[in-house]
Amino acid sequence: MKETPSQLPIQSYVMNFPHTFSTDDPNNIWMKEMSNEELQINRPKAYKQFMDLYNFIAGQSLVHLLPAEGNFQDLIYVANLGLQLPHICDENHILLSNYTSPPRQGEEYVGEKFFNQMGYKTHISPHKWEGEADIKYLSDNVYIGGYGIRSDIETYKWMEENFDMNIIKVKMVDEYMYHLDCSIFPLNPNATMVCTELYDKSELAQINKYTDIVDIDVEDSMYGMANSVRLGNMILCASNISELKKSDEFYEGEKHKIESLEKICSQQGMEPVIFNLSEYMKSGAMLSCMVMHLNRVDHFKTLL
């Protein structure tokens, strides 16, 4: 088996520099509620915000940059590109998306070419599915898969039949939180943040068989608390609070989100790290959207 980043004893990720980043074709409810002026991107600022995040992650892990092939406005949001399967250790598999969102259709072929060159076996989903953003890895071969808005439940049946996956299937019901990463985030192998208000008791009971549920409220989820990435013992999360005045409409929500995250991290022996990604919020996106995992290691190692 050819060595890929997935075999390395260091955390490995994929990101994409925002060469083709655009908000020209609004494709979610957040964008559709913004004015043309609000959608305008400050490109130098967007590049600086990307580099702040990229440099931090790449300073303590391996980050591969997906080439900006084509002219896809959302290519930077690589969490939707696919999923590396950490429970399969003797082969390198990556499942690739079948996008529901029209501006994103075709991105999977950029990923297919990229990952094939790296030595992965790639498989494009035969059903609608939008990648790691809609499926979360817990442990062993257990995953949580969200369906009903951007992803089809048939996708998860295909995964179970072909890749020995045990997927807890949960229905997405909130149009503002249209991907699973808006409401569920595995903190570590033992605990998972879940916005329990969005799921029924049977779904929560299934999740609770494999991980302790740390309940988070809907408002914190709306502000992107679950849209985080774990790097060692750190939880990376986005907030534009540094640009807000106390009198601004969203200030208290951002403040509450950060305080909630700090409390949870303290209880779990973890450290929150906040990044300003305000230019990407214009796409209705948050931090987790910009990172795809290539392995799952070093989750308890202190990197600071």
C-alpha positions in Angstrom: 0.0 0.0 0.0 1.4 3.4 -1.0 1.9 5.7 1.9 -0.5 8.7 2.0 -1.0 11.4 4.6 -3.5 9.1 6.2 -0.8 6.8 7.5 1.3 9.6 9.1 1.6 9.9 12.9 0.7 13.6 12.6 -2.6 15.2 11.8 -3.1 15.8 8.1 -5.7 17.9 6.3 -6.7 19.4 3.0 -7.4 23.1 2.4 -7.8 25.2 -0.7 -6.5 28.8 -1.3 -9.5 31.0 -2.3 -8.4 31.8 -5.8 -11.9 31.1 -7.2 -13.8 32.2 -4.1 -17.0 34.1 -5.0 -20.5 34.9 -3.8 -21.9 35.5 -7.3 -24.4 32.6 -7.1 -26.1 32.5 -3.7 -26.8 28.9 -2.9 -28.1 28.9 0.7 -30.6 30.7 2.9 -27.9 32.8 4.6 -26.7 34.3 1.3 -30.2 34.8 -0.1 -31.1 37.0 2.8 -28.1 39.2 2.2 -28.0 42.3 0.0 -25.7 42.6 -2.9 -23.6 45.0 -0.8 -23.4 42.5 2.0 -22.2 39.8 -0.4 -19.3 41.8 -1.7 -16.0 40.2 -0.9 -12.9 42.1 0.2 -10.4 39.9 -1.4 -7.2 41.1 0.3 -9.0 40.7 3.6 -10.3 37.2 2.6 -6.7 36.1 1.7 -5.4 37.4 5.0 -8.0 35.6 7.0 -7.3 32.4 5.1 -3.6 32.7 5.7 -4.1 33.3 9.4 -6.0 30.0 9.6 -3.7 28.1 7.2 -0.5 29.2 8.9 -1.8 28.2 12.3 -2.9 24.7 11.2 0.1 24.1 8.9 2.4 25.1 11.8 1.6 22.0 13.6 0.2 19.5 11.1 0.5 18.6 7.4 -1.8 20.6 5.1 -2.2 19.8 1.4 -3.6 22.5 -0.8 -6.2 21.4 -3.3 -5.4 23.0 -6.7 -7.9 25.7 -7.7 -8.9 23.9 -10.9 -12.0 25.3 -12.7 -14.0 28.3 -11.5 -15.9 26.9 -8.5 -17.0 29.7 -6.2 -17.1 27.3 -3.1 -14.1 25.1 -3.8 -12.4 26.6 -0.7 -15.1 24.7 1.4 -13.3 21.4 1.1 -15.2 19.8 4.0 -17.9 19.2 1.5 -15.6 17.5 -0.9 -15.6 14.0 0.6 -14.6 11.8 3.5 -11.4 9.8 4.3 -12.3 6.6 6.0 -10.2 6.2 9.1 -11.6 2.9 10.1 -10.0 1.2 7.1 -6.3 0.9 7.8 -5.1 -1.5 5.1 -6.3 0.6 2.2 -6.6 4.3 1.4 -10.2 5.2 0.6 -11.8 8.5 0.0 -15.5 8.9 -0.7 -16.3 11.9 -2.9 -19.4 14.0 -2.9 -22.4 14.1 -5.3 -23.4 17.8 -4.8 -27.0 19.0 -4.4 -25.9 22.6 -4.7 -25.7 23.5 -8.4 -22.7 25.8 -8.2 -20.7 23.0 -6.6 -21.5 20.2 -9.0 -18.2 19.1 -10.7 -16.0 19.9 -7.7 -15.8 16.1 -7.0 -13.8 15.6 -10.2 -11.2 18.1 -9.0 -11.0 16.0 -5.8 -10.9 12.7 -7.7 -7.9 13.8 -9.8 -6.1 15.2 -6.7 -6.6 12.2 -4.5 -5.9 9.6 -7.2 -2.5 11.3 -7.7 -1.8 11.0 -4.0 -2.5 7.2 -4.0 -6.1 7.1 -2.7 -8.9 4.9 -4.1 -11.7 7.3 -4.8 -15.5 6.5 -4.9 -18.1 9.1 -6.0 -21.3 8.7 -4.1 -24.1 7.4 -6.4 -26.6 9.5 -4.3 -26.7 13.1 -3.3 -24.3 13.8 -0.5 -22.1 16.7 0.6 -19.1 15.2 2.2 -17.5 15.4 5.7 -19.8 18.4 6.5 -22.7 15.9 6.6 -21.0 13.0 8.3 -19.0 12.9 11.6 -16.6 10.2 12.6 -16.9 8.9 16.2 -14.7 5.8 16.7 -14.0 2.4 15.2 -16.4 2.2 12.2 -19.1 4.4 13.8 -20.3 7.6 12.1 -23.2 10.0 12.4 -24.7 10.9 9.0 -27.1 13.8 8.4 -29.8 13.5 5.7 -32.8 15.4 4.4 -31.5 18.7 3.1 -28.2 18.3 1.1 -27.6 14.6 1.6 -29.8 11.6 0.7 -30.2 8.8 3.3 -29.6 6.3 0.5 -26.0 7.4 0.5 -25.4 6.0 4.0 -27.0 2.7 3.0 -24.5 2.6 0.1 -21.6 3.3 2.5 -22.7 0.6 5.0 -23.0 -2.0 2.2 -19.7 -1.3 0.6 -17.3 0.1 3.3 -18.3 -1.7 6.5 -19.6 1.5 8.1 -22.0 1.7 11.0 -23.8 5.0 10.4 -26.3 6.6 12.9 -28.6 8.4 10.6 -30.2 11.7 11.8 -32.6 13.9 9.9 -31.7 17.5 9.2 -34.7 19.8 9.9 -33.4 23.4 10.1 -32.9 25.2 6.8 -30.4 27.5 8.4 -28.3 24.5 9.6 -28.4 22.6 6.4 -25.2 20.5 7.1 -24.5 18.2 10.0 -21.4 20.2 11.1 -23.7 23.1 12.1 -25.2 21.1 15.0 -22.9 18.1 15.8 -19.2 18.2 16.6 -17.1 15.3 18.1 -14.9 17.0 20.7 -12.8 13.9 21.3 -13.3 10.1 21.3 -15.4 10.3 24.4 -17.6 13.4 24.0 -19.6 15.0 21.3 -21.3 18.4 21.1 -24.9 18.0 19.9 -27.7 20.5 19.5 -30.2 18.1 21.0 -33.2 20.3 20.3 -32.8 19.5 16.6 -33.0 15.7 17.0 -35.6 13.2 18.3 -35.1 11.0 21.3 -34.4 7.8 19.3 -31.6 9.5 17.3 -30.1 10.9 20.5 -30.3 7.5 22.2 -28.3 5.9 19.3 -25.6 8.6 19.5 -25.4 8.2 23.2 -24.5 4.5 22.8 -21.1 5.5 21.4 -20.3 8.9 22.9 -21.3 11.2 25.8 -23.5 14.0 24.5 -22.6 17.6 25.5 -25.8 19.6 24.8 -25.5 22.9 23.1 -28.3 25.3 22.5 -29.7 26.3 19.1 -28.5 29.9 19.3 -24.9 28.8 19.8 -25.3 26.4 16.9 -26.7 29.2 14.7 -23.5 31.2 15.5 -21.3 28.3 14.4 -20.0 26.8 17.6 -20.3 23.2 16.2 -18.6 24.3 13.0 -15.2 23.7 14.6 -12.0 21.7 13.9 -10.0 19.8 16.5 -6.2 20.2 16.3 -4.5 18.3 19.0 -6.2 19.4 22.2 -7.3 22.7 20.6 -10.8 23.5 19.2 -10.5 26.0 16.3 -13.7 28.0 15.9 -14.6 31.2 13.9 -16.1 34.4 15.2 -16.2 38.0 13.9 -16.6 39.5 17.3 -13.4 41.5 16.9 -15.2 43.5 14.2 -18.3 44.1 16.2 -19.3 46.8 18.6 -21.2 46.0 21.8 -24.3 47.7 20.3 -24.2 45.5 17.1 -27.1 43.1 16.6 -24.9 40.0 16.6 -22.4 40.9 19.4 -24.2 39.2 22.3 -24.7 36.0 20.2 -21.0 35.8 19.4 -20.1 36.6 23.0 -22.3 33.8 24.3 -21.0 31.3 21.8 -17.4 32.0 22.8 -18.2 31.8 26.5 -20.1 28.5 25.9 -17.2 27.0 24.0 -14.7 28.1 26.6 -16.8 26.4 29.3 -17.0 23.2 27.4 -13.3 23.2 26.5 -12.4 23.8 30.1 -14.5 20.8 31.2 -12.9 18.6 28.5 -9.3 19.7 29.1 -9.2 21.4 25.7 -8.3 24.9 24.5 -10.5 27.1 22.2 -8.7 29.2 19.5 -10.8 31.8 17.7 -10.3 33.0 14.1 -12.0 35.9 12.3 -13.4 34.5 9.1 -15.9 37.3 8.4 -15.4 37.3 4.6 -16.3 33.6 4.5 -19.4 34.2 6.6 -20.7 36.0 3.5 -21.0 32.5 1.9 -22.9 31.3 5.0 -19.8 29.4 5.9 -17.8 28.9 9.1 -14.4 27.4 10.0 -15.1 23.7 9.7 -16.2 24.3 6.1 -12.6 25.1 5.1 -10.9 21.9 6.4 -11.0 18.3 5.3 -9.5 15.6 7.5 -7.0 13.0 6.0 -6.5 11.1 9.2 -7.5 11.2 12.9 -4.4 11.2 15.1 -2.9 13.2 18.0 -6.2 14.2 19.4 -4.9 14.4 23.0 -1.5 15.9 22.2 -0.8 19.4 23.5 0.6 21.4 20.5 0.8 24.9 21.9 
